[in-house]
Structure formats: C-alpha cells, structure tokens
Amino acid sequence: MASYDIVVLGGGPGGYVSAIRSAQLGNKTAIIDYDRLGGVCLNWGCIPTKALLRSAEILNYVKNSDQFGIKIPKFSIDFVHTIKRSRDVSQRLSKGIEFLMKKNKIKHIEGRGTFKSTSEISVVNGNKKQKVEAKKIIIATGGRPKEFPGIKFDTNKIITSKEAMSLKSIPKKLIIIGAGAIGAEFAYFYNEYGSEVHLIEMMSNILPIEDADVSKELEKNFEKSGIKIYKNSKVSKIQKLQKKVKVSIKKGSSSNTIEADMVLVAIGVTGNIEGIGLEEIGVETDKGSIVINKYNQTSIENIYAIGDVSGPPWLAHVASSQGHIAAEHASGHVTHPIDYKNIPSCTYCQPQVASLGLNEFSAKELGHNIKVGRFDFKASGKALASGDSTGFVKIIFDEKYGELLGCHIIGHEATELIAELGIAKALETTWQEIAMTMHAHPTLSEAVMEAAQDAFGQSIHQ
C-alpha cells in the first residue's frame, strides 16, 4: 500500500491547489480523481462558460457594429464551433493541471476514493482497486447542481448547467429556473444567440444576493434585450411532454404556465459528501456540508475539507484559498484564515456584476452610519469611448472613520475592477485613500475613485 504525507481527494480548483501547495512545502503528495483534473470549474463550470459568454459578447458587438462605424450587413452563427471552442479551452487548461502535477512530483491516482479509516482511502477505477495511506487527508470532492424537488435531470429536456454548455443546437425557447449567477449567465448567453428566454426567480430581485440597485439595473438591461423575467414566482410543477416541457408557476394568488423546448434548473449547488465514507469514520456534517474550523479542519484532526463540500459560498476562488490554508496548516506552516467578509462575488453576463462586503441594507442592520458613493459609467470617458457605458460603481463607507464596508459594481469589466476594492479592504483602506489615489486616465477604474469622492460630496465628473 502506497503511503503519503498528504492525499487530496478531488482535483478541482480547491483540490489541485492544495496538492501543489502541499508539494511545495516538501510533502510527498497524491491527488485522487476519477475525472479530468480541474473539477467542475475547469471542465464544466467557470472556464468553459466564460468562453461561451465571450462568444456572446463578440456576437453582440457584431450585431451593433454600426455604432463603431463598421457595417457588417451579413453574418452567420456557427453554434457548433462556439461550443467546440469552449470545450477546447477547457481541455487545454485541464492538460495544464496535469503538467503542474508532474512538475511538482504529485502522484495522480485515477479513480473514486472512499475512506476506509481516518488515514486510509480505497480507490476504485473500473476493475482496478488499490489502497493509499496518508498522514493528512484533504477532502475536495466538489459539488453538483441541486435538483428541483421531485424532478430528475434527464440531460435532454430538464437540464443542468453542464448540458447547457454543450447543446448541439440553439433552443428556440428556454426556461431558466433560478436567477442567480448561473441562471443570469445562461439567460444572457442564449438570449444573445436567439433563444426566447424566460427567467424565473422566487425572490423579489434577480441576482437576489446582490445589492438591490445592481439587481434592478441588470433586470432593466435584460428586459431591454428581450429576456422575460418572472420575479416573486415559485415553480409548482415541471412536466415533460412529448416534444416540449411545461413549467407551472405561481405568483401570489395568480398562476401561469410556460411551454418551452427545455428547462435549465439553476437553483443552487450541493456538496458531494455522499458515498465517500464520511459516516463510517465519524466526520461531522451539518445540513449537507462538512463542518470545518477556520483552518478547514474537520471534526477529525488529520482530515480537512475545502470547497463546495464545506458549504457556502460555493465559489472556485474560495475553494482555492481554502486549499492553500488547509495545505499550509496540515504541513505545520504558519497560515492565516480567510476573511469571509472580503470575498468577491462575480457574475459574467453583460453587463457584468461584481461585489464584496456589505450592501446598504446589511451595513445599516449592523449599526453603521454609512456614506454611499456612486459613479455612473455614462459619465466615464473610457466607458463612452468603448461603447460600454451601462452601469455604475457603488461604494459603501462607515461615516465616522471612512472605513470601506462594501462595493457593488455593474458594468463592463466589473469582474476585473472588483479586485482593487478587495486589496483596499484587506489593507483597511479609508475613503480618502481611495479617493486621493491617482488613477490613470482614461480608464474604467477611475469610476472607483470618483465613487469614493462622491461618498463625501467631492466627485468631480458628475
């Protein structure tokens, strides 16, 4: 039986990061995964969806090229190639992870791993079985889409995001249940490619965890582009017909029925904690997630859990950060826990949405007297020159000390702009430091500086 210092169960953005960091710290390391390395993120999530969304963005530019003085009287869509490009990008990155395993002398064991004891894992790959032993084990088995109660995914008419990114043709009519990040991204993509999209959300806003002003701005843009939105609407039934699918929704006392070619269920994620032997070895779980401490240790000292299995927020960058911490703590290396109040959240539709920290409501609820600064991209020279002037930057500060409490951005490249605020918050930056830091002109990032100035009545350009 092979023996290792650290074994990582799962090869996603949490698993492979923790394996590499473990190896960097001098540990004999192995990683166990039955699929291509990279997990859902690289193979069926973050990366391939961004490739699709980039294609949709280019398509939008082609459709609206007249505004740039470029006339494209005739063009065609090769949807099969759009999907192929997305898959090619994914495969290239997965191969890159394989290279990193070899570079760092990490043993990649292919198969499904199951705990046999707190230090032993059984790996099954077809008819081949083997056991591995480890001083420390990091669980990184990822997550999967939540199913709609009483309805099973069939990969044809009732689909998950995995099927949505590899369809062979564009659906004429698509229903999306759930208007969080995944639902919003696919609504944007398929609407741009010509589908009639119906987006259903049970909460009062799409992107319900985002700032209310941001959600309203995105809703306005989605409706302008032709997406039909149903808020405060609960799905009561999904029926598969011979060639269609029918969704029944309720809003208050009224009800409605929509027929479409298929329905994409995007109501959330649940961790893959079943079938890996956690019950047998006594790892504590709660509400479908593994219970962890600030260093990602489970209830068993030598076993760690990272990523989707440890509960929300279900984000790849959270999994990677947790992977760093788990590997370092397991190696006896000095490490610092994650600041869960400073995690960026990103949605990559157009306009993009990005945020971190508190919104207005939560800041007031926590007792802060706040100052709110806002700068609209329609007042930004770079945004106007680029033809992408939708949206705004909104920053929330504590009035007394000028402490940065949160930031909410909607607009072109919002998911890139948010990083500046993450660093600022980590350094406990005040409004004056953001407002007085020279930003290059013309850039979109000037909107961050202007929003900080606006919070205290000093904005120049609006």
Residue pairs with C-beta under 8 A, 6 or more apart in sequence:
1 120
1 130
1 131
1 132
1 133
2 30
2 107
2 130
2 131
2 132
2 133
3 28
3 132
3 133
3 134
4 27
4 28
4 29
4 30
4 107
4 132
4 133
4 134
4 135
5 22
5 27
5 28
5 29
5 134
5 135
5 136
6 18
6 19
6 22
6 27
6 28
6 29
6 30
6 134
6 135
6 136
6 137
6 138
6 327
6 330
6 331
7 29
7 30
7 31
7 32
7 121
7 132
7 134
7 136
7 137
7 138
8 15
8 16
8 18
8 19
8 22
8 29
8 30
8 31
8 32
8 137
8 138
8 140
9 15
9 32
9 113
9 121
9 137
9 138
9 139
9 140
9 141
9 276
10 31
10 32
10 33
10 39
10 139
10 140
10 141
10 142
10 307
11 19
11 31
11 32
11 33
11 35
11 36
11 37
11 38
11 39
11 97
11 108
11 140
12 38
12 39
12 40
12 41
12 42
12 140
12 142
12 307
12 316
12 319
13 38
13 39
13 41
13 42
13 46
13 307
13 316
13 317
13 319
13 320
13 323
14 39
14 140
14 142
14 306
14 307
14 316
14 319
14 320
14 322
14 323
15 31
15 33
15 39
15 138
15 140
15 142
15 306
15 307
15 323
16 31
16 37
16 38
16 39
16 97
16 100
16 101
16 323
17 319
17 320
17 323
17 324
17 327
18 138
18 140
18 304
18 306
18 322
18 323
18 324
18 326
18 327
19 29
19 30
19 31
19 101
19 104
19 106
19 138
19 327
20 100
20 101
20 104
20 106
21 323
21 324
21 327
21 328
22 29
22 138
22 327
22 330
22 331
23 29
23 104
23 105
23 106
24 104
25 327
25 328
25 331
25 333
26 331
27 330
27 331
29 104
29 105
29 106
29 107
30 106
30 107
30 108
30 109
30 132
30 134
31 37
31 101
31 106
31 107
31 108
31 109
32 109
32 110
32 111
32 112
32 113
32 121
32 123
32 132
33 39
33 108
33 109
33 110
34 110
34 111
34 112
34 125
35 43
36 42
36 43
36 91
36 94
37 94
37 97
37 98
37 101
37 108
38 47
38 90
38 93
38 94
38 97
39 45
39 140
39 142
40 142
40 143
40 144
41 47
41 316
41 319
42 90
42 93
42 94
42 97
43 90
43 94
44 90
44 161
44 162
44 165
45 161
45 316
46 316
47 89
47 90
47 93
48 86
48 87
48 89
48 90
48 165
49 86
49 161
49 165
49 185
49 186
49 189
49 348
50 348
51 85
51 86
51 89
51 90
52 82
52 83
52 86
52 165
52 189
53 185
53 188
53 189
53 348
53 349
53 350
55 82
55 85
55 86
56 188
56 189
56 192
56 193
56 350
57 350
59 77
59 192
59 193
60 192
60 350
61 68
62 72
62 75
64 387
65 71
65 72
67 387
68 387
77 170
77 193
77 194
79 169
79 170
79 193
80 168
82 193
83 165
83 166
83 167
83 168
86 165
87 166
98 108
100 106
101 107
101 108
109 123
109 130
109 132
110 125
111 123
111 124
111 125
111 128
111 130
112 123
112 124
112 125
113 121
113 122
113 123
113 276
114 121
114 122
114 123
114 124
114 275
114 276
114 277
115 121
115 122
115 137
115 276
115 277
115 278
115 280
115 281
116 122
116 131
116 277
116 280
117 281
118 137
118 281
118 300
118 302
118 303
119 133
119 134
119 135
119 137
119 302
120 131
120 132
120 133
120 134
121 131
121 132
121 134
121 137
122 129
122 130
122 131
123 129
123 130
123 131
123 132
135 302
136 302
136 303
136 304
136 330
137 302
137 303
137 304
138 296
138 303
138 304
138 305
138 306
138 323
138 326
138 327
138 330
139 276
139 283
139 290
139 298
139 303
139 304
139 305
139 306
139 309
140 305
140 306
140 307
140 309
140 319
140 323
141 271
141 272
141 273
141 276
141 307
141 308
141 309
142 271
142 272
142 307
142 308
142 309
143 269
143 270
143 271
143 272
143 307
143 308
143 309
143 314
144 160
144 269
144 270
144 272
145 153
145 160
145 161
145 162
145 265
145 266
145 267
145 268
145 269
145 270
146 265
146 267
146 268
146 269
146 270
147 153
147 265
148 158
148 177
148 235
148 238
148 265
148 267
151 158
151 238
151 265
152 158
153 159
153 160
153 163
153 265
154 240
155 163
156 163
156 262
157 240
157 244
157 245
157 261
157 262
157 263
158 238
158 240
158 245
158 262
158 263
158 265
159 262
159 263
159 264
159 265
160 264
160 265
160 266
161 182
161 186
161 264
161 266
164 186
164 190
164 264
170 190
170 193
170 194
170 195
171 190
171 195
171 260
171 261
171 262
172 195
172 196
172 261
173 195
173 196
173 198
173 259
173 260
173 261
174 190
174 195
174 196
174 197
174 198
174 260
174 261
174 262
174 263
174 264
175 198
175 200
175 245
175 247
175 258
175 260
175 262
175 263
175 264
176 183
176 186
176 187
176 197
176 198
176 199
176 200
176 263
176 264
176 266
177 183
177 200
177 235
177 247
177 263
177 264
177 265
177 266
177 267
178 200
178 201
178 265
178 266
178 267
178 268
179 187
179 199
179 200
179 201
179 203
179 206
179 207
179 208
179 229
179 231
180 207
180 208
180 209
180 266
180 268
181 207
181 345
181 346
181 347
181 348
182 266
183 199
183 201
183 206
183 264
183 266
184 199
184 206
184 207
184 218
184 222
184 347
184 349
184 353
185 347
185 348
185 349
186 264
186 266
187 197
187 199
187 222
187 227
187 349
188 222
188 225
188 227
188 349
188 350
189 349
190 197
191 197
191 222
191 225
191 226
191 227
192 225
196 226
196 228
196 260
197 226
197 227
197 228
198 227
198 228
198 230
198 258
198 260
199 206
199 222
199 227
199 228
199 229
199 230
200 230
200 233
200 235
200 247
200 249
201 208
201 229
201 230
201 231
201 232
201 233
202 232
202 233
202 234
202 235
203 231
203 232
204 231
204 232
205 212
205 215
205 216
205 219
205 231
206 215
206 218
206 219
206 222
206 229
206 231
207 214
207 215
207 218
207 347
207 353
208 215
209 345
210 345
210 347
210 353
210 355
210 359
210 408
211 355
211 359
211 360
211 394
211 408
212 359
212 360
212 361
213 392
213 394
213 408
214 353
214 355
214 394
214 408
214 409
214 410
217 351
217 390
217 391
217 392
217 410
218 349
218 351
218 353
218 410
219 229
221 351
221 390
222 229
223 229
230 249
230 251
230 256
232 251
232 252
233 249
233 250
233 251
233 256
234 249
234 250
234 251
235 247
235 248
235 249
236 248
236 249
236 250
236 255
237 246
237 247
237 248
238 245
238 246
238 247
238 248
238 263
239 245
239 246
239 247
239 248
241 259
244 259
244 260
244 261
245 259
245 260
245 261
245 262
245 263
246 257
246 258
246 259
247 257
247 258
247 259
247 260
247 263
248 255
248 256
248 257
249 255
249 256
249 257
249 258
250 256
268 314
269 308
269 314
270 288
270 308
271 288
271 289
271 290
271 307
271 308
271 309
271 310
271 311
272 308
272 309
273 285
273 288
273 289
273 290
273 309
278 285
278 290
281 300
281 303
282 299
282 300
283 290
283 298
283 299
283 300
283 303
283 305
284 290
284 291
284 298
284 299
285 291
287 311
288 311
289 309
289 310
289 311
290 298
290 305
290 309
290 310
290 311
291 298
291 299
292 298
292 304
292 305
292 310
294 337
294 338
295 304
295 325
295 326
295 329
295 335
295 337
296 304
296 305
296 306
296 310
296 322
296 325
296 326
296 329
297 303
297 304
297 326
297 329
298 304
298 305
302 330
304 326
304 329
304 330
305 326
306 319
306 322
306 323
306 325
306 326
307 318
307 319
307 322
307 323
308 314
308 319
310 322
313 340
313 343
313 345
315 343
315 345
317 343
317 344
318 338
318 343
321 338
322 338
324 335
325 335
325 336
325 337
325 338
328 334
328 335
329 335
339 426
341 357
341 358
342 356
342 357
342 422
342 425
342 426
343 356
344 354
344 355
344 356
344 415
344 418
344 419
344 422
345 354
345 355
345 356
346 352
346 353
346 354
346 414
346 415
346 418
347 353
347 354
347 415
348 415
350 412
351 388
351 390
351 391
351 410
351 411
351 412
351 414
352 409
352 410
352 411
352 412
352 413
352 414
352 415
353 409
353 410
353 414
353 415
354 408
354 409
354 414
354 415
354 417
354 418
355 406
355 407
355 408
355 409
355 418
356 406
356 407
356 418
356 421
356 422
356 425
357 396
357 404
357 405
357 406
357 407
357 421
357 425
358 366
358 368
358 396
358 405
358 406
359 396
359 406
359 408
360 370
360 372
360 396
362 406
363 370
363 396
363 398
363 405
363 406
364 370
368 398
368 399
368 405
369 398
369 399
369 400
370 396
370 397
370 398
370 399
370 405
371 396
371 397
371 398
371 399
371 402
371 431
371 455
371 456
372 394
372 395
372 396
372 397
372 455
373 394
373 395
373 397
373 431
373 450
373 451
373 452
373 453
373 454
373 455
373 456
373 459
374 392
374 393
374 394
374 395
374 451
374 454
375 392
375 393
375 447
375 448
375 450
375 451
375 454
375 459
375 461
375 462
376 391
376 392
376 462
377 383
377 388
377 389
377 390
377 391
377 392
377 393
377 411
377 412
377 444
377 447
378 384
378 389
378 390
379 450
379 461
379 462
380 389
380 442
380 444
380 446
380 447
380 461
381 441
381 442
382 442
382 443
382 444
382 446
383 389
383 411
383 412
383 444
383 447
385 442
386 412
388 411
388 412
390 410
390 411
390 412
391 409
391 410
391 411
391 412
391 414
392 409
392 410
392 411
392 447
392 451
393 407
393 408
393 409
393 411
393 417
393 447
393 448
393 450
393 451
394 407
394 408
394 409
394 451
395 404
395 406
395 407
395 408
395 421
395 431
395 434
395 448
395 451
395 452
395 455
396 404
396 405
396 406
396 407
396 408
396 455
397 403
397 404
397 405
397 430
397 431
397 452
397 455
397 456
398 405
401 430
402 430
402 431
402 432
402 456
403 428
403 430
404 421
404 424
404 425
404 428
404 429
404 430
404 431
404 434
407 418
407 421
407 425
407 448
409 417
409 418
411 444
411 447
412 444
413 444
417 444
417 445
417 447
417 448
420 445
420 448
421 448
424 433
424 434
431 452
431 455
431 456
434 448
434 449
434 452
435 449
435 452
435 453
435 455
435 456
435 458
437 449
439 445
439 446
439 448
439 449
440 446
450 459
450 460
450 461
450 462
451 459
453 459
453 460
454 462
